[in-house]
Amino acid sequence: MRDGIWLNELMRAAQGATRSLPAMSKQTNPNDADDNGNISMSYLSIGVNRSPNCISWSTNGLIAYGGCNSIVLYRQQNEMHAGFAEASLNGHSARVNCVKWLTQYELLSGAADHNILNWHLQNNQWKVKSTLSGHTGAITCIATLHNANKLLLATAATDSTLNIWCRNNTDANFERIQTISCGHGIILAVALTTLQSSINKNNQNANYLMATTRENCKVNLYIGNYNDNKLEFQQVLSLSGHENWIRDLSFGHGDDTNILLASCAEDAYIRIWKIVSTNDPGDNAHKSDDEIKLKENIFHVKYGDSEENYVVTLDSVLSSHEDMVYSVNWYPVIEDAHRRLRLLSASMDKTMIIWEYDKNSEMWLDKVRVGTMGGNNLGFYGGIFSPDGKEILAQGYDGGLHVWKNTSVEDEQWKPQVTVTGHFAPVQDFDWEASQGSFLVTVSYDQTTRVHAPWIQQQKESSWHEIARPQIHGYDMQCVSLTECNQIVSGGEEKVIRVFNSPKLFSNTLSEISRVQLESLKISSVVTSTAALGASVPSLGLSNKAMYDDQENLTSSNEDFSDRFNMIPTAFKPVDLKEPPTELYLQQNTLWPEIQKLYYIFSFLL
């Protein structure tokens, strides 16, 4: 078992079955089976790979993300269901680094196995339509551009090359038409767009604009022209300004024919470049030398017998982030009449910002800021808008997905939503609750212990979710066992067996979300009433310390003042949950108090 959990695969393994995992399955009840006794998939839990460009949101509502060597298709919650991962596409032999939706029935994925797979939905089954082989290194980023029936594709890899692919119609396969070498450098980001004013009415072919970035902290612009009916890209300009690696590029369009290019970098800045078509490249020569003006970069595009001129200027520098900015994403164009000039940025400072252009002040303002505080997470690798612009999705450094939904368009009330969670490193051990199978406990090399249980709702389909994270450790976890339904024993690489008792919050969550009667699990009201409310971890320790309703009980009589000083009192905020917890709540408020340590050399627990 690599990353994540396949519950049904665990069941089949226990039964000695060897069938492969289904390519796609709908959400079903964990006890459902067909007339032949075949077990269908009930739960898929896996974290997002630590790689930018690893999430994509389709117009049909499906979210695709890379999880280990697979592509996971996740459907966000709606009126009918609570959100679940409904499929895992297995075709790569190494880690998936980037995914990109082409249409709601077609998907691209690039991985460290040097291949790009073109997935297509046929008869409710996802199949590999074609394999794009041409790189000799790990795929790092994919950019696409639709133009009528033609689809243009740019792929970059660690082999220091950029491949251009083209497909003339949906039934054809991609054909590699050009390979651009960048010497010994690595292309970190690529973006494509069509030049707005470069379409000749007498010629159906259009010019294309491509932006790339390397380790030299510059944005390189390429023009794609047709010569003898053959598309070829040539570099025309380099833009300087960033002082560290540029991690993402994104093309957008203003209110007129202007093209906007957003670039973000590890210097914590976002730069917005404006590309304007003009017929007079020497216009600035007639302006006064005393007039303050921005530096203009000019390039020329030949189109048949005519020539078009473009001016690139730095429009704005956005500087509200405090750490590396890993992604920028423009607000989707839903209708031209309701186009909103907005930009979403995700940073390692644990925040995402929605920037909006204010016409009155002619400035970019940080309209919305969402994110996480506390916990052991290290920020966001990427963020994207939903197709309708009402939700935003972020991928965390720790493999978690974070979704915020705008519940009030006028007041900009963005609230966190329930999402799928999962381990982002190999799962080493698991154990079922023995009496009724009410929940499952897993441990992983991602140094966490997690509890999974079904969310039972009256008017919606039931779905499995992570409801607690009893242990966030400093060592890789090796084994776990449930000695009682309210007690976990786990072991990590430091060769210490730790015993945890469930707090009141877990009992309340299990009863409220999974509709489990605590008496049926032999958890008496006396045990629940005397249990700790939750737990917190000292800033320089590994042991979960019990937290009670009375804060005076944070430390026992045999604990010294230094233990009390190292507590984090503000991180723990108990809430009576009515739905599965968010990623941030799991990190901060679902720890179990540690009651005992056993020092032995071990490899498994029973």
PAVEX-416511 format. One record per residue: residue in three letters; y, x, z negated of N, C-alpha, C in turn. Coordinates in steps of 0.1 Angstrom, whole numbers, plus 2048, in hexadecimal, padded with zeros to 3 digits. Layout:
BEGIN
ALAYXZYXZYXZ...
END
This chain:
BEGIN
MET7F480880080080080080C809800ARG81680680982280E80A82D808802ASP8378038088427FC80183F7ED800GLY8447E77F58447D97F48367D47EFILE8357C77F08297C07EB8247B67F5TRP8187B67F88127AB8008087A47F6LEU80B7997F18027937E77F478F7EDASN7F578A7FA7E87868007E0792804GLU7E679D8077DE7A980A7D77AE7FELEU7DE7AC7F27D87B07E67CB7A77E3MET7CD79A7E67C27917E47B67957EEARG7B97977FA7AF79B8047A87A8800ALA7B07B17FB7AA7BE7F77A07BC7EBALA7A47B37E279B7B07D778E7A97DBGLN78F7A17E778479B7EC77C7A37F6GLY7817AF7F977A7B880277D7B5810ALA7877AD81378B7A98217927B5827THR7927B58357997C083C7A27BB847ARG7A57AE8477AD7A88517BB7AE850SER7C27B085C7CF7B585C7D97AA858LEU7E57AE8547EF7A58507F479C85CPRO7F779085A7FC78886480A78C869ALA80C78B87681978F87B824786877MET82177987582B77087082476486ASER82A75F85F82475485882F74C851LYS82E73F85083873784A83673883BGLN84073483383F734825836729820THR82C72C818823722813821723804ASN81A71A7FE81771A7F080D7257EEPRO80E72D7E28047387E07F67347E0ASN7F37277DD7E57227DD7E071C7EAASP7E971C7F47E57158017DB71E808ALA7D271780F7C871D8177C3713822ASP7BF71882D7BB70F8387AC70B835ASP7A770383F7996FE83D78F70983EASN79271584478972084578A729839GLY79372683079472E82479D73A826ASN7A473B8317AD7468337BA74582BILE7BE7508257CA74F81D7D6753825SER7E174B8247ED74E82B7F7755822MET80175B82880B76382081475A818SER81575D80B81E75680282A75D7FETYR82976B7FE8347727F88347807FELEU84078480384279280884E798801SER84C7A37FA8577A97F28587B87F6ILE8637BC7FB8657CA7FF8747CC800GLY8787D87FB8867DC7FC88B7E1809VAL8987E280B89E7E881789D7F7817ASN89A7FD82289A80B8238A8811821ARG8A981D81B8B58248198BA82A826SER8BF82282E8C482683B8CF81C840PRO8DB8218458E581884B8DF811857ASN8E580785B8E17FF8678D37F9866CYS8CF7F685A8C27F28578C17E3855ILE8CC7DB8578CC7CD8558D37C6862SER8CE7BA8658D47B38708D27A486ETRP8DC79C8728DB78E86F8DC78687CSER8D277E87F8D177788C8D876988BTHR8DA7638978E17568978D774B893ASN8CA74E8928C174388D8BF74487EGLY8C774C8778C674D8698BD758863LEU8B575E86C8AC7688678B3776865ILE8B077C85A8B57898578AA793859ALA8AC79D8618A27A88638A77B485CTYR89D7BB8558A17C884E8947D084EGLY8977DD84E88C7E784D8877E983FGLY8797E883E8737EA8318677F4833CYS86880082F85E80A83285C80B841ASN85080984684D80A85484D7FD85BSER8527F38548517E585A85F7DF85BILE8607D586386C7CD86486A7BF85DVAL8727BC8538707B084B87A7A5851LEU87579985387D78E85787F78584BTYR88B78384788F77C83B89877183EARG89576583989D75983C8A475582FGLN8B27558308BA7528258B8743820GLN8BB7418138B873380E8C1729814ASN8BC71D8158C471181A8C0705812GLU8C26F98188BF6EC8118B06EA810MET8A86F081889A6EE8188926F8810HIS89670481088E70E809898718802ALA8927207F98997297F189C7377F6GLY89773980389874780888C74F806PHE88775581187A75C81087976581CALA87177081A86D77982586177382CGLU86376F83885876783F84F76F848ALA85377C84B84B78485484D792852SER84379A8558447A985683F7AE863LEU8477B486B8437B987883F7C8876ASN8327CA87982C7D78778297DD885GLY8307E888882E7EF8958317FD895HIS83A80188B83E80F88A835817881SER83482488382C82C87B834835872ALA84183387184A83A868855830863ARG85E83585B86882D85587182785FVAL87481A85E87E81386788C816862ASN89481B86B8A281F8688AD81686CCYS8AA80D8778B480487C8AE7F8882VAL8B47ED8818B07E18888BC7DA88ELYS8B97D28998C47CC8A08BF7C08A7TRP8C57B48A48C17A88AC8C77A88BALEU8BF7A48C48C57A28D18C87948D3THR8BE78B8D18C077D8D18B87788C5GLN8B876A8C38B07658B88A17668BATYR89D76A8C688F76C8C888B77A8CCGLU8947838CA8927918CE89979B8C5LEU8927A68C28967AF8B88937BD8BCLEU89C7C78B88997D58BA8987DC8ADSER88F7E68AC88E7EE8A088C7FC8A4GLY89280589C89181389F88C81A892ALA88382489387D82A88887C839889ALA87783F87E87584E87E869852886ASP86184988C85684D89585B84F8A3HIS8698508A586F8538B286F8488BCASN86A83C8B88698318C18728258BEILE87681E8C887E8118C68758068CCLEU8727FC8C38697F18C78727E58CAASN86E7DE8D58757D28D986C7C68D6TRP86F7BF8CB8677B48C686B7A78CDHIS86279E8D08647918D685C7878D0LEU86277B8CD85A7708C78547678D2GLN8467678D283F75F8DB8347578D4ASN83474A8D682A7418CF82A7438C0ASN8367448BA8377468AC8327538A6GLN83075D8AF82B76A8AB8357748B1TRP83877E8A88417898AC8387948B2LYS83B7988BE8337A28C583C7AC8CBVAL8377B88CD83E7C38D383E7C18E2LYS84A7BE8E784C7BC8F684B7C98FDSER8527D38F88527E08FE8567EB8F4THR8537F78F78568038EF85F80C8F6LEU86A80F8F08748188F78718268F1SER86B82F8F986883C8F68708468FEGLY87784F8F78808588FE8868628F5HIS88685F8E888C8688DE8818708D9THR88487C8D387B8858CD87E8878BEGLY88787E8B988B87E8AB88C8708A5ALA88E86F89888F86289289B85B897ILE89984E89A8A484589F8AE842893THR8BB8448968C584288B8CD83688DCYS8D18328998D982689B8D78208A9ILE8DA8138AA8D880C8B68E58038B8ALA8EA8038C58F57FB8C88F27F38D5THR8F67E68D58F27DE8E18FF7D78E6LEU8FE7D38F39097CC8F99047C3904HIS9077B69039037AC90D90F7AA917ASN90B7A99239157A792E90E79F939ALA9107919389097889428FA78993FASN8F278C9498E478E9488E079C945LYS8EA7A59448E77B39428E87B7933LEU8DF7BF92E8DF7C39208DF7D3920LEU8EA7D891A8EB7E69188E87EB90ALEU8E17F69098DC7FB8FD8DE80A8FBALA8E480E8F08E681C8ED8DE81F8E0THR8D682A8E08CE82E8D58D183C8D2ALA8D28408C58D484E8C18C98528B8ALA8C685F8B78BB8648AF8BE8728AATHR8B68778A18B888489C8B588F8A5ASP8B188C8B18AE8978BB8BB89A8C3SER8C78968BD8D48998C38D68948D1THR8D08888D38D28828E08D68738DELEU8DD86E8E98E08608E98DB85A8F6ASN8D28508F58CC84A9018D383D904ILE8D683B9118DB82E9168D082791ETRP8CE81A91A8C48129208CA806926CYS8C48009308C97F49378BE7EB93AARG8C17DE9398B87D393D8BF7C9945ASN8BB7C69518C27BD95A8C07AE957ASN8B57AB9518B279D94D8A879D941THR8A779193B89F79092F890793931ASP88B79193E87D7939408797A2943ALA8837AA9468817B894A8807C093DASN87B7CD93F87B7D69358877DF935PHE88A7E692A8957EF92A8927FC932GLU89C80093989B80C9418A581693CARG8A18239398AA82D9358B2832941ILE8BF8319418C783594C8CF84294AGLN8D084693D8D885293A8D485892DTHR8D586592C8D386C91F8DE87591DILE8E58749128F187C90E8ED885903SER8EF8929058EC89C8FA8F88A08F3CYS8F78A28E69028A68DD8FF8B48D7GLY8F88BC8DE8F58C98DA8EC8CA8CDHIS8F18D08C38E98D18B68EE8C78ACGLY8F78BE8B08FC8B48A78F48A78A6ILE8F889E89D8F089289B8FA88689CILE8F787D8A48FF8718A68FC86789ALEU90786489390685C88790884D889ALA91084A89491383C89691783A8A5VAL91482E8AA91882B8B891B81C8B9ALA9258198C292980B8C492C80A8D3LEU92B7FD8D892D7FA8E69367EE8E7THR93E7EE8F29467E28F594A7E2904THR94F7D79099547D79179637D8917LEU9687E09219767E192297C7D4928GLN9857CE92098A7C19239907C0931SER9987C99359A07C894199A7D094DSER98E7D594C9887DE95697F7D795FILE97E7C995F9757C296897C7BF975ASN9777C597F97C7C298D9767B5992LYS97F7AC99797B7A099C9727A19A8ASN9747AC9B096C7AE9BC95F7B69B9ASN95C7B89AC9507C09A994A7BA99CGLN93E7B799C9387B09909357BA985ASN9357C79889327D197E93F7D3975ALA93D7D69689487D895F9477E6959ASN9537EA9549537F794D9507F593ETYR94A7FF9389467FE92A94D809922LEU94F80691695481090C94A812901MET94781F8FF93E8228F494482C8EBALA94382A8DE9488338D393C8398CCTHR93D8468CA93284D8C29398568B8THR93285A8AE9378638A492C86D8A0ARG93087989D92788489A92B88A88CGLU92489588992789C87D9358A387DASN93C8A38889498AA8899548A1885CYS95189587F95B88C87A965887884LYS96188689196988189C9638758A2VAL96B86C8A79668608AF9678648BEASN95C8648C595C8678D395B85A8DBLEU9648598E596484D8EE95E8518FCTYR95584890094F84A90E95283D916ILE95484092395683592D94A834935GLY94582893793982694093E82094DASN93D82895894182496593482396ETYR93681A97892B81998392F82298EASN92682B99192783499D91A8329A5ASP91D82D9B29118299BB9088209B3ASN90D8169AD90580C9A68FD81199ALYS90181D9958FA82398A90482597FLEU90082097390982196890882E961GLU91383495E91384295891F84294EPHE91C84894292784993892C858938GLN93985993794086693694A86692AGLN94A87192395487191896287391DVAL96B86C91797986C91B983870910LEU97F86F9049888718F99818738ECSER98787B8E398387D8D598E87A8CBLEU98B8728C199586D8B79928748AASER99D87B8A599C8828989A387A88DGLY9A087D8819A687687699E876869HIS99187386B98887285F98688185AGLU98488284D98188F847973891842ASN96A88884595C88984295488184CTRP94788184B93E87B85494286C856ILE94386886394585A866938853867ARG93684985F92984285D927836866ASP93282F86A93082387293C82187BLEU93981A887943816890941808894SER94C80089794A7F289B9567EE8A3PHE9537E88AF95D7E48B89617D58B5GLY96E7D28B59727C48B497E7C28BEHIS9837B58BE98D7B28C79987AA8BFGLY9A57AE8C39B07A88BC9B379A8C2ASP9BF7958C09C37888C59C67898D4ASP9C97948D99CB7958E89BF79D8EETHR9C37A58F89B87AD8FF9B67BA8F8ASN9BC7BD8ED9BB7CA8E69AC7CB8E1ILE9A77D78E199A7DB8DC99D7E28CFLEU9967DE8C49977E58B798A7EC8B4LEU98B7F88B097F8008AC98180489DALA97780089597880388796E80E884SER97281887D96A82487996B82686ACYS95F82886495F82B855958838853ALA95B83F84895684C84595484F837GLU94E85A83494B85E82695786381FASP96386482696F86781F97685B819ALA96E84F81997284381297D83B81ATYR98083F82698A83882E98483183AILE98B82683E98881F84A994820853ARG99182385F99C82586999A81A874ILE9A58148789A480A8839AC80F88ETRP9A681189A9AC8168A69AE80B8AFLYS9BA80B8B69BD8008C09BD8068CEILE9B68008D79B48048E49BB7FA8EDVAL9C57FE8F49CE7F58FC9CE7FA90BSER9CC7F09149CD7F39229DC7F3926THR9E07FE92E9EE7FF9339EE805940ASN9F88019489F9807956A04812956ASPA0981694BA1482094BA1182A940PROA08834942A0483D937A10846933GLYA1B84793BA2684F937A31848931ASPA2F83C92CA39833927A4083A91BASNA39841913A3E847907A4885290AALAA47857917A5086291AA5F85E91BHISA6185091DA6F84B91EA74847910LYSA6C848905A718458F8A788518F2SERA8184E8E9A898588E2A808618DAASPA8386E8DAA7B8778D2A7D8758C3ASPA8886E8BFA8A86C8B1A838608ACGLUA7D8588B5A7684C8B1A688508ABILEA6584A8A0A5884D899A4D8448A0LYSA4384A8A5A388438ACA2B8498A9LEUA208418AAA138468A8A0E84F8B4LYSA068588B1A008608BB9F78588C4GLU9F98598D19F18518DA9E785A8E2ASN9DB8568E39D185C8EB9CE8548F7ILE9D085A9039CF85390F9C3858917PHE9BC84E91D9B18529269B2848932HIS9AC84D93D9AD84694A99F84194EVAL99E83695499283095999382D968LYS98B83397098B83197F981825982TYR98681C98A97E81098E98080E99CGLY9778149A49798139B398581C9B7ASP98E8169BE99A81D9C39A681C9B9SER9A48149AF9AF8139A59AC81A998GLU9B681C9909B58239839BB81B978GLU9B581A96D9BA8139619BC81D956ASN9C781B94E9CA8249449C981C936TYR9C582492C9C381E91F9C9827915VAL9CF82190B9D68299009CE8268F3VAL9CB8308EB9C482E8DE9CE8338D3THR9D082A8CA9D982E8BF9D282A8B2LEU9D68318A79D182E89A9D9822894ASP9D38178939DA80B88F9DB80A880SER9D180D8789D280C8699C7816863VAL9CA8198579C182184E9BF818841LEU9B381483F9B080C8339AA814828SER9AF81381C9AC81D8129AA817804SER9A380C8039A08067F699380A7F0HIS98A8107F897D8147F297F8217EBGLU9768247E19778307D996B8397DBASP9628367E595783E7E895483D7F7MET9498437FB94584380994483580FVAL94983381A94882682193D82782CTYR93381F82B927821834927817840SER92E80C83F92D80384A93A7FB84CVAL93D7F78589487ED85B9427E3865ASN9467D68639417CC86B94C7C186DTRP94F7BE87A9597B487D9547A687BTYR95E79D87795B78F876956789883PRO94B78188394577C89094F773897VAL94F7748A495776C8AD94F75F8AFILE9537548A894D7478A995373F8B4GLU96073D8B39687368BE97573E8BFASP97973F8CC9867468CE99273F8C6ALA9917328C599C72B8BE99C72E8AFHIS9917328AA99073589B98C743898ARG99074C8A198D75A89F995760893ARG98E76788A99576C87F99377B880LEU99E78287E99E79187F99B796871ARG98E79786F98979C86297F7A7864LEU97E7B085A9757BB85A96E7BC84CLEU9617BE84D9597C08409557CF83FSER9587D58339547E283194B7E3825ALA9417EC8259387EE81A9387FD816SER9387FF80993B80D8049318107F8MET93081D7F69288227EB92F8207DDASP93B81B7DD9428187D193E80A7CBLYS9338057D192C7F87CC9357EC7D0THR93D7ED7DA9457E17DE9457DF7EDMET9477D37F19497CF7FF9577C87FFILE95F7CB80A96C7C680B96D7BF818ILE9737B38189777AC8249867AE827TRP9897B58319967B883599B7AD83FGLU9A87A983E9AD79F8479BB7A384BTYR9BE7A28589CB7A685E9D579B85BASP9E079F8559EB7958529F679785CLYS9F878C864A0178D86FA1078E86AASNA1278885EA20789859A24797855SERA1C79E84EA1F7AB84AA1A7B6853GLUA127B185DA0B7BB867A047C6860MET9FC7C28559F47CB84E9E67C584BTRP9DD7CE8499CF7CA8459CF7C9836LEU9CA7BE8319CA7BB8229BB7B981EASP9B87BE8129AA7BC80D9AA7AE807LYS9A57A580F9A579780C99B793801VAL98F7998029837967F997D7A37F5ARG9797A47E99717AF7E49667AA7DCVAL95A7AE7E094E7AA7D89467B77D6GLY93C7B67CC9347C27C992D7C17BCTHR9297CC7B79217CD7AB9287D67A1MET9257D479492B7DD78991F7E0780GLY91F7ED77B9147F17729077F2779GLY8FC7F27728EF7F47788ED80277CASN8E28057828DF8137878DF814796ASN8E680A79C8E780A7AB8F28147AFLEU8F28187BC8FB8227C190381D7CCGLY9058107CE90E80B7D89068067E4PHE90E8047EF9087FD7FB907806807TYR8FC80580E8FA80C81B900804827GLY9017F78269067EF8319097E182DGLY9127DB8359167CD8339197C6840ILE9157B98419177B284E91A7A384APHE92179D85492478F853918787858SER91777B85390E77185991376C866PRO90B76786F91076287C91C75887BASP91C75087192774686F93274C867GLY93175886193C75E85A93D75984CLYS93475084793574A83A92E75282FGLU92675B83391F76382992077282DILE91E77B82491E78982691178F81FLEU90B7998268FF79F8219017AE820ALA8FC7B38158FD7C28128EF7C780FGLN8ED7D38138E07DA8108E47E5806GLY8DD7E57FA8E07EF7F08D97FC7F1TYR8DE8067EA8D78137EA8C98127E4ASP8C88087DA8BB8077D38B27FD7DAGLY8B47FA7E78AB7F17EF8AE7E37EDGLY8B77DE7E58BA7D07E38C37CA7EELEU8C27BD7F08CA7B57F98D47AD7F0HIS8E07AD7F48EB7A57ED8F179C7F6VAL8F278F7F38F87857FC90377E7F4TRP90F77C7FA9197747F491D7697FELYS91F75D7F992375280293074D7FEASN938749808945744806944735804THR9457317F79437237F495071B7F5SER95B7227F796871B7F8970723802VAL97271E80E979725819987727815GLU98E71D80F99C71E80C99F728801ASP9967287F79987317EB99173E7ECGLU9887407F698074C7F897874E7EBGLN9707457E89677467DC95974B7E1TRP9577587E094A75E7E494175F7D8LYS9357597D992C7597CE91F75F7D2PRO9187677C990B76D7CC9017637CEGLN8F77657D78EC75C7DA8DF7637D7VAL8D575A7D68C775F7D48C27667E1THR8BC7727DF8B77797EB8A977E7E7VAL8A27847F189578B7EF8987987E9THR88E79D7E188F7AB7DB8827B17DEGLY8817BE7DA8757C57DB8767D47D8HIS86B7DA7D686A7E97D486F7F07E1PHE8757FC7DF8798047EA8728117EBALA8678127E385E81E7E38508187E1PRO8468217E483881C7E38348157D6VAL82E80A7D78298037CB81C8097C6GLN81B80C7B98108147B480680B7ADASP80A8007A78017F879F8077EA79DPHE7FE7E079A8027D37977F87CC78DASP7FD7C17877F47BA77E7F87AB77ETRP7EF7A277E7F179477E7F278F76FGLU7F978576C7F877E7607EB777760ALA7E377A7567D47767567D1768755SER7D876074C7D47537497D6749754GLN7E174975B7E47407667E9746773GLY7EA7537737F075A77E7FE756781SER80675377681374E77781D75877DPHE81B76577B82476F78081C77C782LEU82378578981D79278D82679D789VAL8217A87848297B47808257BF789THR82F7C778E82D7D27978357DE792VAL8307EA7958377F67938377FF7A0SER8418087A184380F7AD84981D7ABTYR8488257B584F8327B585E8307B5ASP8638247B78728227B68768227A7GLN86D82479E870826790873818789THR86E80D78E8708007888637F9786THR8647F077C8597E677A85F7D877CARG8587D078485E7C37898547B8786VAL8597AC7838527A078185579678CHIS84B79179284C78779D84677A799ALA84C76F79C84776279984C7577A3PRO84574C7A484A7427AD85673A7A8TRP85F7367B186A72D7AE86671F7B2ILE8637167A885E7087AB86A6FF7ABGLN86D6F87B68786EF7B88726E17BCGLN8796D77B88746C97BB8766C67CAGLN8816C97D08846C47DD8836CF7E8LYS87F6DB7E487E6E67ED8706ED7ECGLU86C6F57F68606FC7F68607077EBSER8557097E48557137DA8547217E1SER85A72B7DA85B7387E085A7427D4TRP85474E7D78537587CD8607617CDHIS8647657C186F76E7C086D7777B4GLU8757827B487578B7A887E78579EILE87878379288077C78788478577CALA87E79177B88279B77187F7A9775ARG8867B276F8847C17718837C7764PRO8777C675D8767CA74F8797D974DGLN8777E27578797F07548807F6761ILE88B7FD75E891805768891813762HIS88881C76788482876188B834768GLY88984076288E84C76788385476ETYR87784F76E86C85677486484C77DASP85D85178785584978F84A842787MET84883578A83E82E78283082F789GLN82682F78081883178580F826783CYS81081F77780681477480D80A76BVAL8067FE76A80B7F37628007EA75FSER8017E37537F77DA74F7FD7CF746LEU7F97C37477FD7B873E7F37B7733THR7F67BB7277ED7BA71C7ED7AC717GLU7F87A57177FA79771480479271ECYS80578571F80F77F72981D782726ASN82078771A82E78A71682F799712GLN8257A17178267B07148217B8720ILE8297C27238267CB72E8247D9729VAL81A7E072E8187EE72B8197F5739SER821800739823807746823816743GLY82181D74E82082C74D827832759GLY82F83D756836844760832853761GLU83985A76983686876C83887175FGLU84086C75684387474A837874740LYS82C86D74482086C73C82286672EVAL82A85B72E82C853722829844726ILE82083E71E81D83071F827828717ARG82E81F71D838817716834808715VAL83680270A8337F470783F7EC706PHE8407E170E84B7D870E8487CA70AASN8507C370384E7B57008597AD707SER8557A170C85E79971386979370APRO87579370F88078D70788177E709LYS88A77870188D76A703891766711LEU89976E71789E76B72489376A72EPHE88977272D87E771737876764735SER87376172886C75472587474872BASN88174872988973D72E88973D73DTHR88A74974388A74975287D745758LEU872749752865745757863736755SER86773174A86672274886E71A751GLU87B71F75488471775C88171876BILE87E72476F87D72777E86F723783SER86472777B857725780850719779ARG85771277185270676B845709763VAL84571475C83971875483B713746GLN83170D74183170973382D71572ALEU83671A72283472671A827725711GLU82571870C81971670480C71970BSER80C7167188007197207FD727722LEU80873072080673E721804744713LYS80373C7098017406FC80D7476F6ILE8197436FB8257496F582B73E6ECSER8297406DF82D7366D683C7366D4SER84172B6CE85072A6CC8547346C1VAL84B7386B884E7426AE8517506B5VAL8487536BE8497606C58567606CDTHR85A7556D48667546DC8727556D3SER87274F6C887E74E6BF88175C6B9THR8767646B68787716B087A77C6BAALA8787796C78797846D18887876D3ALA88A7936D88977986DC89D7906E7LEU8AA78F6E78B07876F28AF78F700GLY8B079C6FF8AE7A470B8AE7B3707ALA8B17BB7118B17CA70E8BC7D1716SER8BF7DD7118C87E67188C47F4717VAL8C87FD7208C480B7208CF81371BPRO8CD81D7128D882670E8DC82E71ASER8E883371A8ED83A7268E6847729LEU8E084D71F8D985A7218CA85971DGLY8C584D71D8B784B7198AE844723LEU8A184272089883C72989282F722SER89482D71588E82270E89781670EASN89180A7118997FE71089A7FA701LYS8A67F86FD8A97F46EF8AB7E56EFALA8A57DF6E48A67D06E38B47CC6E0MET8B87C06E58C57BA6E28C37AC6DETYR8C97A86D38C779B6CC8D47936CEASP8D27866C98DE77D6C98E97836C0ASP8E47886B58EE78F6AC8EF79D6AFGLN8FB7A26B48FD7AF6B98FA7BA6AEGLU8FA7B56A18F87BF6968E97C4697ASN8E17BC69E8D37C069E8CF7C96AALEU8DA7CF6B08D77D86BC8D07E46B7THR8D27E96AB8CB7F56A78C37F169ASER8B77F76988AF7F568C8B47FF682SER8AE7FE6768B280766B8AF81566DASN8A48186758A18266778A782D683GLU8B182668A8B882B6958C5831690ASP8C983D6958D58436918E183E699PHE8EC8446958F983F69B8F98436AASER8F384E6AE8F48526BC8ED8486C5ASP8E28426C18DC8386C98E582C6CBARG8EC8286C08F581D6C29018206CBPHE90582D6CA9118316D290D8316E1ASN9018346E48FD8356F28F98286F8MET8FA81D6F18F78106F790280C701ILE8FE80370A9087FE71490A7EF711PRO9137EB7089147DD7049197D470FTHR9207D97199277D072291E7CD72EALA9137D473090A7D273C9027C673APHE8FE7C272E8F47B772C8FC7AA72ALYS8FA7A17339017947328F7789734PRO8F178472A8E677A72C8EB76D731VAL8E376773A8E675A7418D9752742ASP8DA74573F8CF73C7418CE739750LEU8C473E7578C373D7658BC730769LYS8C172A7748BB71F77A8B5722788GLU8B772E78C8B17337998AE742797PRO8A77487A08A375679F8B075F79EPRO8AF76A7978BB7727958BF77A7A1THR8CB77E7A28D07877AC8CC7957A9GLU8CE79E7B38CB7AC7B18D37B27A6LEU8DF7AF7A48E77B579A8E27B078CTYR8DF7A378B8DA79E77E8CD7A477BLEU8C47A67848B77AD7828B97BA77CGLN8C37C27818C57CF77C8CB7D076EGLN8D27C676A8DA7C775D8D47BE752ASN8CE7B37558CC7A974B8BD7A574ATHR8B47AC7508A67A774F89D7B2749LEU8A27BC74389A7C673D8927C1731TRP8867C672E87E7C37228807CE718PRO8817CA70B8827D47018757DC6FFGLU8767E96FD86B7F26FB8677F26ECILE85B7F06E98577F06DB84E7FB6D6GLN8488036E083F80D6DC83D8176E7LYS8398246E383682E6ED8288346EALEU8208376F481483E6F281484A6FBTYR8108566F58118626FC803867700TYR7FF86570D7F28697127F486D720ILE7E98747257E88767347E086B73APHE7E58647447DE8587497E1857758SER7D984F75E7DB84C76D7DB83D770PHE7D58357667D58277697D482075BLEU7D681375B7D680B74F7CD7FF752LEU7C67FA7477BD7EE7487C07E673C
END
